[in-house]
Amino acid sequence: MSVIARALKIHADERRVAVSLIALSFVVMAGQVIGQSAATALFFDRVGTDALPTVYLLQGASCLALMLVMTGALGRTDQRRAFLVMGAALGLVVFVERLALVGDATWVYWVLWLTVALAVLIQTVFVWGIAGMVTNTRQAKRLFPLFAAGGILGSVLGGIVTAPLVHLVGAANLLFAWGATIVAAVVLARWILPTATHRAVRRPSRAGPVSDLLSALRYVLRSRLLVWMTLAAVLFSVLFYSLFLPWAAAAAERYPTADGVAAFIGLFSAVTTGAAFLVSAGLTNRLFVRFGIALAVLILPVLYVGSFGVLLATSTFVVLVGVRGVTGIWLQGVASPAWETLTNVVPSDRRDQVRTFLNGGPSQAGTAIAGVIALVGTDVLTPRQLTAVGLVAAVATVGVTWAIKRSYAAALVDALRAGRPVFVDQASRVAPFALDGDAQAVDAVLRAADDAHPSERRLAAQLLAGVHDERARACLRRAVADDDPGVAALATAALASDPGVADRLRALSRDADPAVRAAAVAALPNAPASVAAPIAVAGIDDPAPAVRATAVRALATIDPDAARVAAIALLDDPTALVRRAAAGAAAATGEGTVPALVDALARPATRDAALEALAGLELGDRRADVATIASNLLAEATTDRHLADALVGDDDATALLRDAILARGRANGRTAVRALSLTHDDGASLRTAVENVGVRDGAQAATALETLESTSAQTLIRPLIPLWDRSEVPHHEDATDALERAIDDGDPFIAMCGELVRTNRRGGDTMDVHTTMPAIERVLFLRKVPLFDELDPADLLPIAEVADEQLFADGDRLGAEGEMGDGMHLIVTGAVHVRRGAETIAQRRPGDVVGELSLITARPRMADLIADGDVRTIWITRRAFEGMVHDRPDVAIGVMRVLAARLAERAADRPHA
């Protein structure tokens, strides 16, 4: 099973869902072919093909009505319940209609035809809706073709068994077989859906399903992709039925009995869907990966153009069967899963509504249009002229699907942005209302100026600086003496033109406390330029990085010409904070800074800052230089990916080495993509996507990777995808050369990791902290500690180097209740009891952290820490820990996670009231 799953690109944690959905698709489509064969044959025999144009109109209207009901239901109820109910209802209707055939009334055959048409809509939403509930965008790209392949295989089997079933029970009794498959599908869906993460149900709307439809329509109209897909759905339906009509007439003429037509349709379905199965299983996924899903949809109208072109020359039965077979194979094997995957960029709470809308609204409108064309055309047009109309519609569809291809990447970016909302207007976060002229607003700010919290007073001072009101001036004069330096600086800067106040601002900018100096410099844009500029220039040489960063940003606002020179000089500052501020200031000052920023892009230390600045500038004649830098980074990242792929082994040391190489490759890959974004038209899409490839949210990361593969740089970027998506890593038999290359790597950390792997393979012990390479082996342990989950392997080395090892015997005290904690322990071996008095309230084991609460809260320890047996720990002092949190905010995230677990643990231990 694992070999098959690997060949089909099914991950280990996806097997249950993937196999179940393949089976569901198989059962549904097998029954659908049997039911369609029966209904079509009975309709042709008892009503005739001349009634098809009229039934097209009825089909469009009834499917539209059903779509209204389903759109409302899916938006107002739990999707799981809705899917199960719609399946059960369809099965009941099929059994009832079979019983109604006993009376042989003509209307029953019309109803049966419409039931089949409605069933296609219901079962499409049923299968793909369930699939959408249990997959993300990236999984959909890999797995949806497999689900389609399962359905196609079901169609093949359904088509193959139709003929023998017809001979055994007759065309009418095929409905019993169809009903049985629907029951089986409902049972299978009931088993699949408990594994899905159910989305929250929106509060029902009083307006009803029509309002929900209008809501879905308004949502569609806001998306270029969905607008083009709506138009394409209409045209695809017109093309399908325009080709179906002459094919059906020819089939009815060739096979005059219901049993004969049913057997032919079953055989035709088996042959075409069998070929589609081979295409879907062996080619579709590769087409999606190589060319993208939008292009796969584009080929379908091209095939229709060719089909109608051939029919203009000849329209024999064999030709009709051939052209409909070719378009059907592509439709089922490639275009259908591609279409469904396109809709997966829609947010989950809208996805089923949009899918139902597209399948039930525009598609049924196209069916009705095809009926009108056929009805009118039968009287006023020749068959050849009707074929020419189909050819024109096919050409128009090519243009529409080309527009879908162009808008797909933008839709992916929209999906990313919907998951991570940002505020574009900085001012709106500070003052989302007009202060001048609004007395009530000014009164509210004046009250805030006397608030006990400094943050409130700072906001008030910032807002009052722009208010032309004597009460505001008086409030600011009082704030000059505020205890909080931020409040005092803002007030002083706002009043700097007043006699004597400028001296107060200069004094604040020279204060011994760097935080006070930074606050004063940050407030300079509110002061007159003649006062502010000299202070900002002086701040450029301040020893504190925060002051230098703040000074260059302030100077860019006060005196752009002076800031340009200072910003370029600070691009080589040793502190990343200052480099980023300098890059932003350089970008803000405009022309003349691009050459210096491109030069900075070539230097690793200044690369990130330069990229941030260049994102908003026109490169001009330095475009080629940026492209060269991006190409070099792509090559380095790809080399790291190949090196990581070649390292075989599941031991901790090999995993550390592989992850360290992947981390470097990902860093270079991200930088390369950001550099590429400067030279491509869809640079915003590239930047948005690359910011999300490493997030913990699997769905968000999957959408980001899909976005990268849908941009104009997809050919360059594709080799980087396995750096993040590790599902398609090739197997390497011999990793000796790879290990030697890692040991000789220019990165000291990677070389250390390589040496560790070689030592362990020669008999070393990876978990003995006292070895000839203690620091690297501490890294090996630290990466298993939840506190450091957010850090790359190389970031753990500085922590390992400042940590100390400590040994404790059974009963030794690691920390005493009531004492001030000056560090925390990471347990390497053994266990530690957490005791309060004589009661043991918790036990910590290897990988756990003890003593962190006292360290963070700066309060006495709340319990004793007692060694249970021999214990070895890694000890991190308060100073080292605070340095880590300051330099790497990622560590703070790990700390918060551990603290949340501790608080939850304490809450669980409390007796309930």
Salt bridges, closest charged atoms under 4 A:
GLU14 OE2 - HIS11 ND1 3.74
GLU14 OE2 - ARG142 NH2 2.82
ASP45 OD2 - ARG46 NE 2.87
ASP104 OD1 - ARG46 NH1 2.66
ASP212 OD2 - ARG76 NH1 3.74
GLU340 OE1 - ARG355 NE 2.74
ASP352 OD2 - ARG199 NH1 2.99
ASP352 OD1 - ARG355 NH1 3.50
ASP443 OD1 - ARG471 NH1 2.69
ASP469 OD1 - ARG471 NE 3.37
GLU470 OE2 - ARG477 NH1 3.18
ASP482 OD2 - ARG457 NE 2.89
ASP484 OD2 - ARG458 NE 2.89
ASP498 OD1 - ARG473 NH2 3.13
ASP503 OD1 - ARG506 NH1 2.79
ASP542 OD2 - ARG517 NE 2.85
ASP561 OD1 - ARG564 NH1 3.30
ASP572 OD1 - ARG603 NH2 3.03
ASP573 OD2 - ARG548 NE 2.98
ASP599 OD1 - ARG622 NH2 3.10
ASP608 OD1 - ARG674 NH1 3.52
ASP625 OD2 - ARG622 NE 2.55
ASP640 OD1 - ARG664 NH2 2.79
ASP645 OD2 - ARG641 NE 3.23
ASP645 OD1 - ARG726 NH2 2.95
ASP652 OD2 - LYS784 NZ 2.56
ASP659 OD2 - ARG783 NH2 2.43
GLU706 OE1 - ARG138 NH1 3.98
GLU706 OE1 - LYS141 NZ 3.26
GLU709 OE1 - ARG138 NH1 2.95
GLU709 OE1 - LYS141 NZ 2.74
ASP725 OD2 - ARG138 NE 3.29
GLU728 OE2 - LYS9 NZ 3.98
GLU733 OE2 - HIS731 NE2 3.24
ASP737 OD2 - ARG741 NE 3.19
GLU740 OE2 - ARG758 NH1 3.65
ASP745 OD1 - ARG664 NH1 2.73
GLU755 OE2 - ARG758 NH2 3.04
ASP768 OD1 - ARG872 NH1 3.58
ASP789 OD2 - ARG897 NH1 3.96
GLU790 OE2 - ARG696 NE 2.87
GLU790 OE2 - ARG897 NH2 2.65
ASP795 OD2 - ARG888 NH1 2.46
GLU805 OE1 - HIS770 NE2 3.23
GLU805 OE2 - ARG778 NH2 2.53
GLU819 OE2 - ARG861 NE 3.21
GLU852 OE2 - ARG902 NE 3.05
ASP864 OD2 - ARG813 NH1 3.19
ASP868 OD2 - HIS833 NE2 3.24
ASP887 OD1 - HIS886 ND1 3.26
ASP890 OD1 - ARG888 NE 3.01
GLU905 OE1 - ARG844 NH2 2.61
